Amino acid sequence: MRTWRRIIFWAGLLIPLPVSTAPAEVSSRMFRGTGMPYDAFDELHTMTLHIGGATQTIAFAPGPLGLTQGRILEWLKTSAKAVTTYYGKFPVPSAKILIVPVEGEGVEGGQAFGYRGPAIRLLVGDFTTEEDLVADWKAVHEMVHLALPDVSPDHLWLAEGLAVYIEPIARVQAGDLKPEKIWADMVRDMPKGLPRVGDKGLDHTHTWGRTYWGGAIFCLLADIAFRERSHNKIGLQQAMRGVVAAGGTHDQDWPIERILKVADRSAGYPVMEELYAKMRDKPYAPDLAKLWTDLGVTPSGNTVTFSQTAPLAQIREAITTPPRDSL
């Protein structure tokens, strides 16, 4: 279940705004207490986007930005379209997105909220460039969080693992990234999620690597298993669409057992429940080197090459192929 302690913890990570001429009480209210970022929308001018059958209400906190608000809105549109491509629609009917200018370059961070309705706060550096927005992954990552119920601290690996795994795939399906890029990143980064000495499984090992990349390994293994059992007709994408269709979004509290059961039922195979039993309290370590070979992914400098004759080559291609209902 959601706890106020967790919300207060995230609120404590906020970066102060640059000095601005906005009324002090407005800035103070936006950064005070557990109501963030919701209270900001009562004080700020808002703009509206309509993407994926949903309404996104955008507000800009006080502070300088190197790019125009119009360019920031285009970045949010691109991000929302990628998420819509993956899920078939934007995961929630409406969401609030607060853009907070901070000192620095690029998108400094973000958080997703659900306890007063779906909302996202994104910290954007005042020296952010056009290239930074094109390369950014954080907006899509946070939007993916809206497509999963709030989970307990022991199961944050599922929330973060899904966001880490789905974000680049959604961007490939939307035409914003190349498949070689994301498979190269997975080959480089997924070993960070493997269990180390003393590991007690995903539910009981709360390191950064296990939470983010261990969760991503779980998602990759589930995706492959769904596709193997369904003769490559069903994947994790269809399973997670089923969770959203059943009302499993970030403004809801579901136990992990319910999430996995709904996902498996939607896909038609008990893949995620079986994999969870294998990884929840034991240091299960898949042979990633063999997996890359089976998928036909061969590292080549900073990129990868693909083999079309590898045993799982068709599954690899299906994972990043846009669904038929894509935009």
Buried (B, 14 or more C-beta within 10 A) or exposed (E): EBEEEBBEEBBEEBBEBEEBEBEEEBBEBBBEEBBBBBBBBEBBEBBEBEBBEBBBBBBBBBBEBBBEEEBBBBBBBBBBBBBBBBBBBBBBEEBBBBBBBBBBBBBBBBBBBBBEBBBBBBBBBBBBEEEBBEEBBBBBBBBBBBBBBBBBEEBBBBBBBBBBBBBBBBBBBBBBBEBBBBBBBBBEBBBBBBBEEEBBBBBEBEBEBBBBBBBBBBBBBBBBBBBBBBEBEBBBBBBBBBBBEBEBBBBBBBEBEBBBBBBBBBBBBBBBBBBBEBBBBBBBBBEBEEBBBBBBBBEEEEBBEBBEEBEBBBBBBBBBBBBEEBE
